[in-house]
Amino acid sequence: MMKAMKTAVVLNPRAAAGRAGAQWPLIEAALRNELGDWTPLRTERPGHATDLVRQALRDGHDRIVSVGGDGTHHEVVNGFFDGDIAVRPEAVLAVVPIGTGSDLGRTLRLPPGVDAVPIITRGRVVHSDLGRVTYTRHNGGTTTCYFINVADFGAGGAVAERVNNSSKGMGGFWSFFKGVLTTLIHYRAPHFELEIDGEAINGRSLSVIVANAEYYGGGIHVAPRASLEDGLIDVFVLADMSIFRAMLNLRRFYVGDLYDRPRLVRPFQARRIALRSPERVLINLDGEQPGTLPATVEAIPKAIRIVMAG
């Protein structure tokens, strides 16, 4: 059992097409039963969770519970930092996954919704790595942020843009699956200029996937060998392939069978990757689509304390 902590709970009521808000009364009751008193923080706009969490940590909260989808958790993770500095290094993040994808919850071995609440106090706390990415904003200039799940440069960014601009009423798996199929029909692999821990790789690639965790895209088990605690990021450089070949191998992509498939993908483990392209290449960060290349990604070891099941 974890000791009593000063807790703030962040809710994004719009997560999962409003299902988070609809389930909130049940989750709120379970949280009161499990945690006693806590401070409620309700998001009202994109990026709001980051501001709320940063202030809550400065006010002395040492446990943050994120209730929502991967986009919400992404904002919450970034609230643990002010630039390169951890706001409260000893603070703990716990997750109640309710979202279109809920991929972070899968890596943390959490059940969805209210069933995850008991794990907040009964799970194990790990010192998780993060990815830190510097990228180009849509309106110009550069910015830096953190991600805990997966960054995808290329087709994955195009999928995220399509899914986030469409209805998510079908749920996570089918919303992303439809986005993948629709994107592949129209997508042309861009030319990448990569540097992976100093090794230069140039050529066309369907996507470059940088994984800190195992899942993304509504249950795609892209990196089953990834660990939150190894100090490395797993990198997959997908080959330029026809729509037919991509569709033929789509199942391998979903079940994580990308290792030892040199005609499909080149896998790496790395501490730093730099990405450039002469073309416009979109970014997917934990399911959000915030900008384009050029970008750099660094593994930040043991950057945040987070609760896992088991």
N, C-alpha and C positions, 0 to 999 in steps of 0.2 A: 504493500500500500504506500502511495506517495503521501508526504506530509501535507498538512493544510497549506494552501497557497492562496494568494490574492489573485483572483481570476477575473478576466474579462472575456466575454463571449461575443464574437462577431457573427452577425447574421446577414447574409445577402438574401432577402426575401424573393428576389427575382430569379435566383438560380434554378436551373432545370425547368425553365419555362413556367416559373411561379410555384413549382412543387415544394420548394424549400419553405416559402411562406405558408403554404397550406398545411405543411407538416409541423410547423413551428409550435403550436400549442402542445402537442404530444412531446416534442423534444424539450421544450421549456420545462414541462413538469418533470421529465426524467433528469434534466440537469439540476433542478432544485433538489431533487431527491439525492442525487449523487454528490453534488458539490456544495450544497448549502447556499450561502449568499454569493452572488457574483455580479459584475457590472455588465449590463447589456449595451452592445454597440451595434447599431443597425446602419447598414450602408445605404446611401442615397444617390450615388453617382459612380461612374467608373473612376477607379483610383482612390475612392474614399476609404476603403479598408486599410490601405497603407498608412494614410494619415491618422486614422483612428488607433491603429495598433501602435504606431510610433509614440503617440501621445500617452496611450495607456501604459506603455513600458516606462516612459519617463515619469509617470505618476506613481510608479511603484508596483504595478502588476507584474507578477512573475510567472503567470500561466495565461496563455491566450488559447482559446478554443475557437476554431474556424468552422462555421456551419455554412456549407455551400458547395459549389463545384470547384473544379481545378482553377478557374479564373479567380475565384475568391481566395483560394489558398495561395495562389501566386502573389496576389496583392498583399495578403497577410505576411507571407515570408519576407517581402520587401520592407514591410513595416518594422521588422526586427533590426534594420540597418539604417544608418544615416551616412550615406556614401559608403566608405570602406569600413566604417566603425560599427560594431554591434552596439545597439542602444542599451541592452541589458543582457550580457553574455550568459548569465545563469538562467535566464527565462526559458520556459518550455512551451512548445507548440503542440496542441492536440487537434485532431481533425474529426469532424462529423461529416462524412461525405454524402452530399445530396447535390448532384449536378448532372449535366448532360453526359460527361465522360466519366467523372469520378475515378480517374486513373491513379492519382496519388493514393487514394484509399486502397486500391488493389495492391500496390507495392507495400503498403503498411499493414496488409492483411486484415483490413477492417471490414466489418459488415456495413451495409449502407444504412443511413438514417439513424433512427433512435437506438438501434441495436449497438451502435458504436459508442454510445454514451458511457457505459460502465468501463470501457477500456481506458477512458481518460485518466482514471485513478488506479486502474489495475494492470495496465500495460507496462511495457518496459521502455525506458527512455534511452535513446541512442543519440550519439553525436553524429549527425548526418552531414555529409558533404553537400555543397551547393555548386551550381554552375553560375559564374558571373559573366555576363555577356555585354559587350559594348557594341552598339549597332547604330544604324542611321535612321533617324525618325522620318516619318512620311512628309513632315513639313520642313525637313532640312535639319542639319546639325546632328550631333551624336548624343547619346545618353547611355547610361550603364544601369543594369538591374540584375537581379538574381533570379534563378529558376531552380526548382527542386526536382522537376520531372524530366522533361525532354524538350530540347530545342530542335526544330526541323527547318532546314533552309532549302527552299525550292518547292517541290510539289506539296510538301506538308504545309507550308505557308499558304499556298493557294487553296488547299483544302480548308484550312482554318478560316480564311477569308470567306469562302463560300458557305461554310456551316454557320458562321456567326452572323451572316446576312440572310439566313434562311430560318424557317420555323424549326424548332427542336422538339416539336410535339411527339415525334416518333420515338423519342428516347435516345440515349447515348449511342449505342451500337449502330442502330439503323440510320441515325442522322449523319454520323461520320462515314458509314459505309456508302450511303448515297453520295456524300460529298467526295469520297475517293473515286467512285465510278465516274461521276460527272466531270471531275477534274481531269482524270486520265484521258477522257475522250478528246479534250481540247488542249492538253498541256504539251509543251515542247521543252525538252530538257535543256536547261541553260548551260553555258560554259562556266566552269568554276576554276579559280586559281586558289589552291589550298596550301596551307603550311601546317602540318600536323607534327608538333614537337620537333620542328625544324626540317621535316621531310616535305619537299615540294611535290604536289600532285596537281596536274592540270588536265582538263578535259571536260566533256559534257557528262552531266550526272542528273539522273531523275531527281535526286534529293540527297542532301547530306544531313544525316540524323545524328544528333549529339545527345546521348542519354546519360543522365545521372541516376535515374530510376528505371523500372522495368517496362512500364506500360505508358501508352498514350493513345489518342485518337479514339476514345470510347472502348478500350479493351484490347487494343493491338499489343500483343506481348513481344514488342520489338527487341528488347534487350534482356532476356531471361538470366544472363550471367552478370548483369549490372548489380552493383552493391552501393548502398548509400554510405558505406563506411570504408571504402578502399582508397580514397584520395584521388581517384581517377574518373574520367568520363569515357564512356564507350562511344566510339565514332563509327558510323556505317556510311560508306560512300556507295550509293546505289548506281548501278550501271545505267547508261542511256539505253533504253529498250523500247521496242514497239509497244503499242497498246495491247496487241494480242499477247506478247510475251509477258507484259506486266500483269494482265488479267490471268494468264495461265499460272503465274507464280504468286497470286494475291494471297492464297491460303498460307504459303510459307511465311509471308510477311506478317500475317495476323497471329500465327502461332509461334513466332520467334525463331523460325528455321532459316536464319540468315547467315549463320556461321558456316564456314567451310563450303561456301557457294561462290567460288571466285568469278563465275560468269555473271552472277547477279549483284554481288556486293563485295567491297573490300572492308573488313572490320579492323579497327584499331582500338587500343586503349591509350589515352593521352592525358597530359596535364594542360595543354594549350593548343588551340586550333585557330588559325586566322583564315578568313574566307573573303574572297573578292570575286567580282564578276563584271564583265562589260555590259551585262544585261540587267534588267530589273528583276531581282530575286527577293521574294517575300519570306518573312520569318514567322515561324510558329513557336511561341514561348508558352508552355503549359496551357496550350489551347487558345491563346490569344494571338492576335496578329498586329504587332505594334510598329513594324517598320521593315527595313530592307537592308541588304548588304551595301557596303562592306561591314564586316563584323569580326569580333574576336571573342573567343570563349575560353575561360580559365576554370579549372577545377579548384574550388576553395575547400580544403579538407576540414572536417569537424566544425562546420560553420554555424550549425544550429542544433539545438536539442529538440527532439521530436519523439512523440509517443507512438510505439508500434504494438500491435497485438502479439501475445505470446511471450 
